Amino acid sequence: MTPPTWLKPLAWAALVWNLLGVFAFIMQQLMTPEMIALLPENQQDAYRNIPLWSTAAFAVAVFSACLGSIMLIVRKALAREFFLVSFIAVLVQQYYNFVVIDSLAMFGSSALAMPFCVIVIGLVLLMISNKGKQESWLN
């Protein structure tokens, strides 16, 4: 079946969005102790003590989503699996942010905007790739 005309532009937009996530991940990894020292005390503790499992979830989330976006661009059904892995990793990462370190208390309600967008966009991409597989837009 021929995919809808909006699929390719959406897939490219998804790739750009997810590359921004990769950039955010890399920037977090490149934070030096001097950069962390410029943050408020409670944020310094959060950045110094990020557990490996949360960092791994962040990496899996952004890199899997990028691969899913590429698979969507080339119309491969494997996109769904990459988006599923990414979405699960996003949920693990947000568990750390909102339960373990309580980023809402740390940053206030503004801490909700980006994670909300990440979760919604991740879910939408998962649903679109699932529909694409069901409708044979992806093979």
C-alpha positions in Angstrom: 0.0 0.0 0.0 1.2 3.5 -0.8 2.1 5.4 2.4 0.3 8.8 3.1 2.1 11.8 1.7 2.7 13.2 5.3 4.8 10.1 6.3 8.1 11.1 4.7 8.1 14.8 6.0 7.1 13.5 9.5 9.9 10.9 9.4 12.4 13.6 8.6 11.1 15.9 11.3 11.3 12.9 13.7 14.9 12.4 12.7 15.8 16.1 13.4 13.9 15.9 16.8 15.8 12.8 17.7 19.1 14.1 16.6 18.5 17.0 19.0 18.1 14.4 21.7 21.4 12.8 20.7 23.0 16.3 21.0 21.4 16.8 24.5 22.8 13.4 25.5 26.3 14.3 24.3 26.2 17.7 25.9 25.2 16.0 29.3 28.1 13.6 28.9 30.5 16.5 28.2 29.6 18.5 31.3 32.8 19.1 33.2 33.0 19.4 37.0 33.5 23.1 36.5 30.3 23.4 34.5 28.4 21.4 37.2 29.8 23.7 39.9 28.0 26.6 38.3 24.6 25.0 38.9 22.5 25.4 42.1 23.6 23.0 44.8 20.6 20.6 44.5 21.2 20.3 40.7 24.9 19.7 41.2 24.1 16.7 43.3 21.7 15.4 40.7 24.3 15.7 37.9 27.1 14.3 39.9 25.1 11.2 41.0 23.3 10.2 37.8 23.4 6.3 37.9 24.7 4.4 35.0 21.2 2.8 34.3 19.7 6.3 33.8 22.5 7.4 31.5 22.1 4.1 29.6 18.4 4.6 29.3 19.0 8.2 27.9 21.4 6.8 25.4 19.2 3.9 24.3 16.2 6.3 24.1 17.8 8.8 21.7 19.9 6.5 19.6 17.0 4.0 19.1 14.7 6.8 18.2 17.2 8.1 15.6 17.4 4.6 14.1 13.6 4.3 14.2 13.4 7.6 12.3 15.8 6.4 9.7 13.8 3.2 9.3 10.7 5.3 8.9 12.4 7.4 6.2 13.3 4.3 4.3 9.9 2.7 5.0 11.2 -0.3 7.0 8.9 -2.1 9.5 11.9 -2.3 11.9 11.0 1.3 12.8 8.4 0.0 15.2 10.8 -2.0 17.2 13.3 0.8 17.5 10.6 3.2 18.6 9.3 0.6 21.1 12.8 0.2 22.6 13.2 4.0 22.7 9.8 4.6 24.3 10.6 2.0 27.1 13.9 3.7 27.7 12.3 7.1 27.9 10.0 5.8 30.6 12.9 4.4 32.5 14.8 7.7 32.2 11.7 9.7 33.3 11.3 7.4 36.3 14.8 8.5 37.4 13.9 12.2 36.7 10.6 12.3 38.5 10.7 9.6 41.1 14.4 9.1 42.1 15.5 12.7 42.0 12.1 14.5 42.0 13.0 17.0 39.3 9.6 18.6 39.8 10.7 19.7 43.2 14.1 20.6 42.0 13.1 22.7 38.9 9.5 23.5 39.5 6.6 23.0 37.0 8.8 24.0 34.1 10.5 20.6 34.5 7.3 19.0 33.0 7.3 20.6 29.5 10.2 18.8 27.9 9.6 15.3 29.4 5.9 15.6 28.4 6.9 16.5 24.8 9.4 13.6 24.7 6.9 11.1 26.0 4.1 12.3 23.7 6.3 12.4 20.6 7.8 9.0 21.4 4.3 7.5 21.8 3.1 9.1 18.6 6.1 7.8 16.6 5.5 4.3 18.1 1.8 4.5 17.1 2.6 5.7 13.6 5.2 3.0 13.0 2.8 0.4 14.3 0.1 1.7 12.0 2.6 1.8 9.1 3.4 -1.9 9.7 -0.3 -2.8 9.9 -1.2 -0.9 6.8 1.9 -2.1 4.9 3.4 1.4 4.5 6.5 -0.1 6.0 8.0 -3.4 4.8 
